[in-house]
Amino acid sequence: MSAYRFVRVFAINFLRLITPSAQKSYLFRPLYTSLFIVVFLILVQHGLDLWLGYFKHEASQNLTHGVLLEQEADHLLKAVIDLEKHLVEGDELETISFENNFNRLYHLSKDNPSQLRQLDHIKDIYQQLQSELSQQNFSNVQSRDSRVEMALFGALRNKVQGLVEQEQNLLSDRTIWLTNLHQINIVLNIISTILILLAVGFHLQLLHRRATVTLHQLKKKHRKSAIDYRNPDKISQLTEVVDAMVNEIQRRQICIQVRNQNLEELICTLSHDLRTPLLATRTTLESMLKGAFGAVSDTWREVFKDYHQSNEDLIKLVEALLDISRYEAGNSVSLNYEPLNWEKIVVKVIDQIQAISESDFCINYRIAHYLPTIYGDELEIRRVLQNLLDNAVRVSELHKQISIEVASFKDNQVKVSVRDQGRGIAPQEKEQLFYRFVQGRGRRGKCGLGLYLCRQIIEAHGGIIGVDSSLGKGSTFWFTLPVNTDKVRFHHA
């Protein structure tokens, strides 16, 4: 009763969904439709199973009944043969076995008029045979002619044998029919199972496309991924809230993008405006230190040197901001691709660091003999290596060793590593090192743009930059550069 109620409620709701009067857009209407199809196929499969089960039950009963009929017919034929044998040998006839077998066979054939007519014919022949035998016994004929009795026995035997053959044929037909029903049941079960699996797969795919894909698009912040559902229920309220949240997030993203764009333009403009007076200040301070405006005392010389160093730091900051603006613009970067000579790059960078550094440190380098030819802007790559080496010098203690290694990496790539023996970097700091205005421990006064600019340069070359570090075990900053076949063709053109 509960199953009938469930099917009735489900059918009523489904009919409400598919009626033309339902003008609203239902989010799950296709799901209900596919679910109805699945339930319908399951019910059809069970109906076919019940229908075929009924026929198989009937066929099994008929087959069992046919087996009993065949056995009793065989027994009746055997009884007729025994009677005929006794007649030939002149023994007394025992009709009890024949009559019992005949009665059982007659009882089993009560629902088959054709067999009953055959049995009635057999009964008539048997009664004629009994009548003939009774007359001869009553007349006490000593030497009788048994041709009449033998003819009656022959007719009786033929009738019973025909009945046996008929039952055998009928039994064979019923066996074939039962086998066919079994095969039909198997085929229908296979077909219905395939259809149900296809319907379930379609239902799951529709569910994924109708709900999961939409939510996945919302997760990726696709601007056009609004849920089209306007039915006055709880789901509609939820979709309205989600759509409102999406619109608010999109509005905030646009505001943030506009504000970042304005900020970048402001930084670029200020950098251009500051660079000219800073360069003029550099020239003036250098002239004053050289005595162009008269003798300078030792005290003022130290003051001017401090001013000059501060001015140089500002110039480097402004140039870094300008370079970052160029790389962030993307199409404003013009790199001079040429085959990179790693020996030349590493030696120049070490010489530059040793010339400007006041610390006592030891740098060794190792360059692999067989390296793939990398095409890149030598000045920019040298700038990256110089920044990494300068950071290593700043964080390393006196007389500590700093190592540079250039080696092959994976397929057609080169990996450059700079290892120091400083204090290392905490795991939570490593993820932020290559962003703007982020300083690691021991940077001492840097603005936090160097590693960000290095990342922009390496990514413009199609490479990757990263760091491996543990607290107390030093750090290894590295970057990889791939073989760019497009740049190779451009260089040789």
C-alpha positions as CSV (number, residue, x, y, z in Angstrom):
1,M,0.0,0.0,0.0
2,S,2.9,2.4,0.8
3,A,4.5,1.7,-2.6
4,Y,1.2,2.5,-4.4
5,R,0.9,5.7,-2.4
6,F,4.5,6.7,-3.3
7,V,3.9,6.1,-7.0
8,R,0.6,8.0,-6.9
9,V,2.1,11.1,-5.2
10,F,5.1,11.0,-7.6
11,A,2.8,10.7,-10.7
12,I,0.7,13.7,-9.5
13,N,3.7,15.9,-8.9
14,F,5.2,14.9,-12.2
15,L,1.9,15.8,-14.0
16,R,1.9,19.1,-12.3
17,L,5.4,19.8,-13.5
18,I,4.7,18.9,-17.2
19,T,1.4,20.8,-17.5
20,P,1.5,23.7,-19.9
21,S,0.0,26.0,-17.3
22,A,3.2,25.8,-15.3
23,Q,4.9,28.9,-16.8
24,K,7.7,29.2,-14.2
25,S,11.2,27.9,-14.7
26,Y,11.8,24.9,-12.5
27,L,15.4,24.2,-11.7
28,F,14.8,20.5,-11.2
29,R,12.1,19.8,-13.7
30,P,14.5,17.9,-16.0
31,L,15.7,15.9,-13.0
32,Y,12.1,15.0,-12.1
33,T,11.5,13.9,-15.7
34,S,14.6,11.7,-15.8
35,L,13.8,10.3,-12.4
36,F,10.2,9.5,-13.6
37,I,11.7,7.7,-16.6
38,V,14.0,5.7,-14.4
39,V,11.1,4.7,-12.1
40,F,8.9,3.9,-15.1
41,L,11.6,1.6,-16.5
42,I,12.0,-0.1,-13.2
43,L,8.3,-0.7,-12.9
44,V,8.2,-2.0,-16.5
45,Q,11.0,-4.4,-15.7
46,H,9.2,-5.7,-12.7
47,G,5.9,-6.0,-14.6
48,L,7.7,-8.0,-17.4
49,D,9.3,-10.2,-14.7
50,L,5.9,-10.8,-13.1
51,W,4.3,-11.5,-16.5
52,L,7.0,-13.9,-17.6
53,G,7.1,-15.4,-14.2
54,Y,3.4,-16.3,-14.5
55,F,3.9,-17.9,-17.9
56,K,7.0,-19.8,-16.6
57,H,4.9,-21.0,-13.6
58,E,2.2,-22.2,-16.0
59,A,4.7,-23.8,-18.3
60,S,6.4,-25.6,-15.4
61,Q,3.1,-26.9,-14.1
62,N,2.2,-28.1,-17.6
63,L,5.6,-29.7,-17.9
64,T,5.2,-31.5,-14.6
65,H,1.7,-32.6,-15.5
66,G,3.0,-33.8,-18.9
67,V,5.7,-35.9,-17.3
68,L,3.1,-37.6,-15.1
69,L,0.9,-38.3,-18.1
70,E,3.8,-39.7,-20.0
71,Q,4.7,-42.0,-17.1
72,E,1.1,-43.2,-16.7
73,A,0.8,-43.8,-20.4
74,D,4.0,-45.8,-20.4
75,H,2.6,-47.9,-17.5
76,L,-0.6,-48.4,-19.4
77,L,1.2,-49.5,-22.5
78,K,3.2,-51.9,-20.4
79,A,0.0,-53.3,-18.8
80,V,-1.5,-53.9,-22.3
81,I,1.7,-55.7,-23.4
82,D,1.5,-57.9,-20.3
83,L,-2.1,-58.7,-21.0
84,E,-1.3,-59.7,-24.6
85,K,1.6,-61.9,-23.3
86,H,-0.7,-63.7,-20.9
87,L,-3.2,-64.3,-23.7
88,V,-0.6,-65.8,-26.0
89,E,0.8,-68.0,-23.2
90,G,-2.8,-69.1,-22.2
91,D,-2.4,-67.8,-18.7
92,E,-5.2,-66.1,-16.7
93,L,-5.5,-62.4,-17.5
94,E,-4.8,-60.0,-14.6
95,T,-6.6,-56.7,-15.5
96,I,-6.1,-55.0,-12.1
97,S,-2.9,-53.3,-13.2
98,F,-4.4,-52.1,-16.5
99,E,-7.5,-50.7,-14.8
100,N,-5.6,-48.9,-12.1
101,N,-3.2,-47.3,-14.6
102,F,-6.1,-46.4,-16.9
103,N,-8.1,-44.8,-14.0
104,R,-5.0,-42.7,-12.9
105,L,-4.4,-41.6,-16.5
106,Y,-8.1,-40.7,-16.9
107,H,-8.0,-38.7,-13.7
108,L,-4.9,-36.8,-14.9
109,S,-6.5,-36.0,-18.3
110,K,-9.8,-34.7,-16.9
111,D,-8.9,-31.1,-18.1
112,N,-8.0,-32.3,-21.6
113,P,-11.0,-33.2,-23.8
114,S,-8.9,-34.5,-26.6
115,Q,-7.1,-37.0,-24.4
116,L,-10.4,-38.0,-22.7
117,R,-11.8,-38.9,-26.1
118,Q,-8.8,-41.0,-26.8
119,L,-9.1,-42.7,-23.4
120,D,-12.8,-43.3,-24.0
121,H,-11.9,-45.0,-27.3
122,I,-9.3,-47.1,-25.5
123,K,-11.9,-48.0,-22.9
124,D,-14.4,-49.1,-25.6
125,I,-11.8,-51.4,-27.1
126,Y,-10.9,-52.8,-23.7
127,Q,-14.6,-53.5,-22.9
128,Q,-15.0,-55.2,-26.3
129,L,-11.9,-57.4,-25.5
130,Q,-13.4,-58.3,-22.1
131,S,-16.7,-59.1,-23.6
132,E,-15.1,-61.4,-26.2
133,L,-13.1,-63.1,-23.5
134,S,-16.1,-63.6,-21.3
135,Q,-18.2,-65.2,-24.0
136,Q,-15.5,-67.6,-24.9
137,N,-15.0,-68.6,-21.2
138,F,-18.8,-69.0,-20.8
139,S,-19.1,-71.3,-23.8
140,N,-16.1,-73.5,-22.6
141,V,-14.5,-73.5,-25.9
142,Q,-11.4,-75.7,-25.7
143,S,-9.8,-74.8,-28.9
144,R,-10.7,-71.3,-29.7
145,D,-9.6,-69.0,-32.5
146,S,-7.7,-66.1,-30.8
147,R,-7.5,-64.0,-34.0
148,V,-10.3,-61.7,-32.7
149,E,-8.7,-61.2,-29.4
150,M,-5.3,-60.6,-31.0
151,A,-6.9,-58.0,-33.3
152,L,-8.5,-56.3,-30.3
153,F,-5.2,-56.3,-28.4
154,G,-3.4,-54.9,-31.4
155,A,-5.9,-52.1,-31.7
156,L,-5.6,-51.4,-27.9
157,R,-1.8,-51.5,-28.1
158,N,-1.8,-49.1,-31.0
159,K,-4.1,-46.7,-29.4
160,V,-2.1,-46.6,-26.1
161,Q,1.2,-46.3,-28.0
162,G,-0.3,-43.4,-30.0
163,L,-1.3,-41.8,-26.8
164,V,2.3,-42.2,-25.4
165,E,3.8,-40.7,-28.6
166,Q,1.4,-37.8,-28.4
167,E,2.3,-37.2,-24.7
168,Q,6.0,-37.3,-25.6
169,N,5.6,-34.8,-28.4
170,L,3.5,-32.5,-26.1
171,L,6.2,-32.9,-23.4
172,S,8.9,-31.9,-25.9
173,D,6.9,-28.9,-27.0
174,R,6.4,-27.7,-23.5
175,T,10.1,-28.2,-22.7
176,I,11.0,-26.0,-25.7
177,W,8.4,-23.4,-24.7
178,L,9.8,-23.3,-21.1
179,T,13.3,-22.9,-22.5
180,N,12.2,-20.1,-24.8
181,L,10.5,-18.3,-21.9
182,H,13.7,-18.5,-19.9
183,Q,15.7,-17.1,-22.7
184,I,13.2,-14.3,-23.3
185,N,13.3,-13.5,-19.6
186,I,17.1,-13.2,-19.7
187,V,17.1,-11.0,-22.9
188,L,14.4,-8.7,-21.4
189,N,16.3,-8.4,-18.2
190,I,19.5,-7.5,-20.0
191,I,17.7,-4.9,-22.2
192,S,15.8,-3.4,-19.3
193,T,19.0,-3.3,-17.1
194,I,20.9,-1.5,-19.9
195,L,18.0,1.0,-20.3
196,I,17.9,1.6,-16.6
197,L,21.7,2.1,-16.4
198,L,21.5,4.5,-19.4
199,A,18.6,6.4,-17.7
200,V,20.5,6.6,-14.4
201,G,23.6,7.8,-16.2
202,F,21.6,10.4,-18.1
203,H,20.0,11.4,-14.8
204,L,23.4,11.9,-13.1
205,Q,24.8,13.8,-16.0
206,L,21.8,16.1,-16.0
207,L,22.1,16.6,-12.3
208,H,25.8,17.4,-12.7
209,R,25.1,19.8,-15.6
210,R,22.0,21.4,-13.9
211,A,23.4,22.0,-10.5
212,T,27.1,21.1,-10.0
213,V,28.3,22.9,-13.2
214,T,26.5,26.1,-12.2
215,L,28.0,26.0,-8.7
216,H,31.4,25.3,-10.2
217,Q,31.0,28.3,-12.4
218,L,30.1,30.4,-9.4
219,K,33.2,29.1,-7.6
220,K,35.3,30.3,-10.6
221,K,33.5,33.7,-10.5
222,H,32.2,33.4,-14.0
223,R,30.1,36.6,-14.5
224,K,27.3,35.0,-16.5
225,S,26.7,32.0,-14.2
226,A,23.3,33.0,-12.8
227,I,20.9,30.4,-11.7
228,D,17.7,30.6,-13.7
229,Y,15.1,29.5,-11.1
230,R,12.0,31.6,-10.4
231,N,9.7,29.3,-8.5
232,P,8.4,30.7,-5.2
233,D,9.9,28.2,-2.8
234,K,13.0,27.8,-0.6
235,I,15.3,27.0,-3.5
236,S,14.2,30.3,-5.2
237,Q,15.1,32.2,-2.1
238,L,18.5,30.5,-2.0
239,T,19.2,31.3,-5.6
240,E,18.3,34.9,-5.1
241,V,20.7,35.2,-2.3
242,V,23.5,33.5,-4.3
243,D,22.9,35.7,-7.3
244,A,23.0,38.8,-5.1
245,M,26.3,37.6,-3.6
246,V,27.7,37.0,-7.1
247,N,26.7,40.5,-8.2
248,E,28.2,42.1,-5.1
249,I,31.4,40.2,-5.6
250,Q,31.6,41.2,-9.2
251,R,31.0,44.8,-8.3
252,R,33.7,44.7,-5.7
253,Q,36.1,43.0,-8.2
254,I,35.5,45.8,-10.7
255,C,36.1,48.4,-8.1
256,I,39.3,46.8,-6.9
257,Q,40.6,46.4,-10.5
258,V,39.9,50.1,-11.2
259,R,41.5,51.2,-8.0
260,N,44.6,49.0,-8.7
261,Q,44.8,50.4,-12.2
262,N,44.6,53.9,-10.9
263,L,47.2,53.2,-8.2
264,E,49.6,51.6,-10.8
265,E,49.2,54.6,-13.1
266,L,49.9,56.9,-10.1
267,I,53.0,55.0,-9.1
268,C,54.2,55.0,-12.7
269,T,53.6,58.8,-13.1
270,L,55.3,59.6,-9.7
271,S,58.3,57.3,-10.7
272,H,58.8,59.2,-13.9
273,D,58.4,62.6,-12.1
274,L,60.8,61.6,-9.3
275,R,63.5,60.1,-11.5
276,T,64.6,63.4,-13.1
277,P,65.2,65.4,-9.9
278,L,66.9,62.3,-8.3
279,L,69.3,62.0,-11.2
280,A,70.0,65.8,-10.9
281,T,70.6,65.4,-7.2
282,R,73.0,62.5,-7.9
283,T,75.1,64.7,-10.3
284,T,75.2,67.5,-7.8
285,L,76.2,65.4,-4.9
286,E,78.9,63.6,-7.0
287,S,80.3,67.0,-8.1
288,M,80.3,68.3,-4.5
289,L,82.2,65.2,-3.3
290,K,84.8,65.8,-6.1
291,G,85.3,69.4,-4.9
292,A,83.7,71.1,-7.9
293,F,82.2,73.8,-5.6
294,G,85.2,74.1,-3.4
295,A,87.0,72.2,-0.7
296,V,84.8,69.9,1.4
297,S,85.7,69.1,5.0
298,D,85.7,65.5,6.3
299,T,82.6,66.1,8.3
300,W,80.6,67.4,5.3
301,R,82.1,64.7,3.1
302,E,80.6,62.0,5.3
303,V,77.2,63.8,5.3
304,F,77.3,64.1,1.5
305,K,78.2,60.4,1.2
306,D,75.1,59.5,3.3
307,Y,73.0,61.8,1.1
308,H,74.4,60.3,-2.0
309,Q,73.7,56.7,-0.8
310,S,70.2,57.6,0.2
311,N,69.7,59.2,-3.2
312,E,71.0,56.1,-4.9
313,D,68.6,53.9,-2.9
314,L,65.7,56.2,-4.1
315,I,66.9,56.0,-7.7
316,K,67.0,52.2,-7.5
317,L,63.5,52.1,-6.0
318,V,62.1,54.4,-8.7
319,E,63.7,52.3,-11.4
320,A,62.4,49.1,-9.9
321,L,58.8,50.6,-9.8
322,L,59.2,51.6,-13.5
323,D,60.4,48.2,-14.5
324,I,57.6,46.5,-12.6
325,S,55.1,48.7,-14.3
326,R,56.6,47.7,-17.7
327,Y,56.4,44.0,-16.9
328,E,52.9,44.2,-15.5
329,A,51.8,46.0,-18.6
330,G,52.9,42.9,-20.5
331,N,53.1,44.2,-24.0
332,S,55.4,47.1,-23.0
333,V,58.3,44.7,-22.3
334,S,60.9,44.3,-25.1
335,L,63.4,41.6,-24.3
336,N,66.6,41.2,-26.3
337,Y,66.9,37.5,-26.8
338,E,70.3,36.0,-27.4
339,P,72.2,32.8,-26.4
340,L,73.1,33.1,-22.7
341,N,76.7,32.6,-21.8
342,W,76.5,31.4,-18.2
343,E,80.2,31.7,-17.4
344,K,80.1,35.4,-18.5
345,I,77.0,36.1,-16.6
346,V,78.1,34.5,-13.3
347,V,81.6,36.1,-13.4
348,K,80.2,39.6,-14.1
349,V,77.6,39.3,-11.3
350,I,80.3,38.1,-8.8
351,D,82.6,41.0,-9.8
352,Q,79.8,43.6,-9.3
353,I,78.8,42.2,-5.9
354,Q,82.4,42.2,-4.7
355,A,82.9,45.7,-6.0
356,I,80.0,47.2,-4.0
357,S,79.9,45.0,-1.0
358,E,81.8,45.9,2.2
359,S,81.5,42.4,3.7
360,D,84.1,39.7,3.6
361,F,82.5,36.7,2.0
362,C,83.5,33.7,-0.2
363,I,81.6,32.9,-3.4
364,N,82.2,29.8,-5.5
365,Y,80.3,28.7,-8.5
366,R,79.9,25.5,-10.6
367,I,78.6,25.4,-14.2
368,A,77.8,22.1,-15.8
369,H,79.8,21.3,-19.0
370,Y,76.8,20.3,-21.1
371,L,73.9,22.7,-21.0
372,P,71.1,23.3,-23.5
373,T,71.3,26.6,-25.2
374,I,69.0,29.1,-23.5
375,Y,67.9,32.2,-25.3
376,G,67.1,35.2,-23.1
377,D,67.9,38.9,-22.3
378,E,71.3,38.7,-20.7
379,L,71.0,42.1,-18.9
380,E,67.7,41.0,-17.3
381,I,68.9,37.5,-16.3
382,R,72.1,39.1,-14.9
383,R,69.9,41.5,-12.9
384,V,68.0,38.5,-11.4
385,L,71.1,36.7,-10.5
386,Q,72.6,39.9,-9.0
387,N,69.6,40.4,-6.8
388,L,69.6,36.8,-5.5
389,L,73.4,37.0,-4.9
390,D,73.1,40.4,-3.2
391,N,70.4,39.0,-0.9
392,A,72.6,36.0,-0.1
393,V,75.5,38.3,0.9
394,R,73.2,40.4,3.1
395,V,71.8,37.4,5.1
396,S,75.1,35.5,5.3
397,E,77.5,35.8,8.2
398,L,81.1,36.9,7.7
399,H,83.4,34.4,6.1
400,K,80.5,32.1,5.2
401,Q,80.5,30.4,1.9
402,I,77.9,31.3,-0.9
403,S,77.6,28.9,-3.8
404,I,76.1,29.4,-7.3
405,E,75.2,26.4,-9.4
406,V,74.1,26.2,-13.1
407,A,72.9,22.8,-14.2
408,S,70.5,21.0,-16.6
409,F,67.0,20.5,-15.3
410,K,64.4,18.1,-16.7
411,D,64.0,18.2,-20.4
412,N,65.7,21.2,-22.2
413,Q,65.8,23.5,-19.1
414,V,68.5,25.1,-17.1
415,K,68.3,25.6,-13.3
416,V,70.3,28.4,-11.6
417,S,70.6,28.1,-7.8
418,V,72.1,30.5,-5.2
419,R,72.7,29.0,-1.8
420,D,73.5,30.9,1.4
421,Q,74.2,29.8,4.9
422,G,72.0,32.3,6.7
423,R,69.2,31.8,9.2
424,G,66.8,30.4,6.7
425,I,63.2,31.3,6.0
426,A,60.1,30.2,7.9
427,P,57.5,28.2,5.9
428,Q,54.8,30.8,6.3
429,E,57.2,33.5,4.8
430,K,58.3,31.5,1.7
431,E,54.9,31.8,0.0
432,Q,54.9,35.6,0.2
433,L,58.5,36.4,-0.7
434,F,57.9,36.9,-4.4
435,Y,55.1,39.4,-3.9
436,R,55.2,43.2,-3.6
437,F,56.7,44.9,-0.6
438,V,57.4,41.7,1.2
439,Q,60.7,41.3,3.1
440,G,62.3,38.2,4.5
441,R,64.3,38.1,7.6
442,G,67.7,39.8,7.4
443,R,66.9,41.9,4.3
444,R,68.0,45.1,6.3
445,G,66.3,48.1,4.8
446,K,65.2,46.8,1.4
447,C,61.8,47.9,0.0
448,G,60.6,44.4,-0.8
449,L,60.4,44.8,-4.6
450,G,63.5,43.0,-5.7
451,L,62.2,39.4,-5.6
452,Y,58.9,40.5,-7.1
453,L,60.8,42.1,-10.0
454,C,62.9,38.9,-10.4
455,R,59.6,36.9,-10.6
456,Q,58.3,39.2,-13.3
457,I,61.5,38.8,-15.3
458,I,61.7,35.0,-15.1
459,E,58.0,34.6,-15.9
460,A,58.5,36.9,-18.9
461,H,61.1,34.4,-20.1
462,G,58.7,31.5,-19.5
463,G,60.5,30.2,-16.4
464,I,59.8,29.6,-12.7
465,I,61.4,31.1,-9.6
466,G,61.3,29.7,-6.1
467,V,63.1,29.0,-2.8
468,D,63.9,26.0,-0.7
469,S,64.7,26.9,2.9
470,S,64.5,25.7,6.5
471,L,65.1,27.7,9.6
472,G,68.7,27.4,10.8
473,K,69.8,25.7,7.6
474,G,70.1,28.5,5.1
475,S,68.2,29.1,1.8
476,T,68.5,28.2,-1.8
477,F,66.9,30.6,-4.3
478,W,66.6,29.1,-7.8
479,F,65.0,29.8,-11.1
480,T,64.6,27.7,-14.3
481,L,64.6,28.8,-17.9
482,P,63.3,26.7,-20.8
483,V,64.6,26.4,-24.3
484,N,62.3,28.7,-26.3
485,T,62.3,27.4,-29.9
486,D,60.3,30.4,-31.1
487,K,63.0,32.7,-29.9
488,V,65.7,30.5,-31.5
489,R,64.0,30.9,-34.9
490,F,63.6,34.6,-34.4
491,H,67.3,34.9,-33.5
492,H,68.5,33.0,-36.5
493,A,66.1,34.7,-38.9
